[in-house]
Amino acid sequence: MADDIDKTVIATLEKNKRESLMIYLDKFRGHDLVHARVHFRDDDTGDLKPTSKGVCVKPAKLDELIAALQDAKAECARRGLLEAR
């Protein structure tokens, strides 16, 4: 990440007690990116720190990513893997 000033957190989803999945917008070397990255809680500071686990895409690829996630959700529903809300 170039600078936390450019970072805009969209959502943080708890993965387990030590890790969270953060969705955020950021710039890297002048390029706008959308990240879905696993972060861990630093024991010393309590801050969430990024890991190498995750993906980042250019904003132009968001529609494709969202469509793929919707397809994954539909397949999970078909297999009965989703809990009723």
Order of alpha helices (4+ residues) and beta strands (2+ residues): beta-beta-beta-beta-alpha
